[in-house]
Amino acid sequence: MGSDRHLLASLIALALLAGPWAAPLHAQGLHPGGSVLIEAQPWEEAQKLFRTDVHWLGGDGASSVDLGDERVLWLFGDSFVNPAGSRSRRDAALVRNSVAIQKGYAPATAKMTFSWRTLGNRPRSFFHEEGTEWFWPGSGIRIRDVLLLFLMRVRRTDNALGFEPSGWKAVLVPNPDSPPTLWGMVNPRVPKTGRILVGSSSVVIADGFLYAFGTDGKDQSVYTVRWPLADAAGGTLLAPQWWVGPDRGWTGALAPGHRPVPVFTGGQAEFTVHFEPDLKGFIQVQTLSLADPCLAARFTGGISLPWSVPECFFQPPERAVRGLLIYAGKAHKVFEGADLAFTYAVNTMDVERLMSDMEIYYPVVLKGSFTVKPQERAGEDHAPQVPGASQGH
């Protein structure tokens, strides 16, 4: 999804490299107070939730937003929708985006209701196209009584794949407790940020601010902006503060010709960041690259502090199957029964296979857990101490 798709033509040979399944790995150096062991295994109960609708036949991206009261919003990119309910993708429409509401946090008893728009009996994207531009969902968050969503703009172009990201859009939903088909949606004005797709990956609340991460679609550098929480909740987004490095901190205006400072490099268009209280800091999760689609994690003790290097902790078994593409790795805190859940997308450039193989293109869900092994100093175990950790929500 996003800029990952624009890399397919040049990276296809690397993406199809087959390798053996690997057990979860120690994420050495992930945590400044010791090492973190992240483990992940298939979560069949959670995965089945995405296969319960006879009309919705798969979508990529899979971002989650906890709406409270055991309701979770899921956002998907390109999605197959079959109005006839035949469970065949050959007869389905491919809409640019769709959503779902999960009711209940326990996978065994939760229910999933998918939504898209229709014109007559023809499925349409949930977030409407604007002229020749369409939208792939990025991230979202509930702020008090409103829901704020970030979408990536995409347009057709004459490059090898025929499309490219062209910016981003925000959507403010004042009634997120209603069914999605009844949402009122307001489009706040947003600043021009060049190639940086603000909110394409993740948003978090900390220290009275809303922080949004976004990737430069060309060089995979990741940048952070923030707004006072009251501004974000009111849709006042035209004047974000940019992170410009530890010497200058946050600034509301960039000097002419100057760019913000990346918080890290090597980010994908899609990833997640969330605060983990037991680790006293923030975890970033992504698929490392198309060439090596392991699930990888970074750590920081605070949003304004340096990030660790990414460490692989899970190798998708689908990597061993020739012809499959793996991307959009993310973490989720919306299921009971695990420290974390992880998802990733499995796709193919083989259209015939995509139409016929119903084992792919649904979100793959993993049950995750983590433990911290403190460093030993002078014969004693010390609990991790992380300065500057900020509480997220």
Order of alpha helices (4+ residues) and beta strands (2+ residues): alpha-alpha-beta-beta-alpha-beta-beta-beta-beta-beta-beta-beta-beta-beta-beta-beta-beta-beta-beta-beta-alpha-beta-beta-beta-beta-beta-beta-beta-beta-alpha-beta-beta-beta
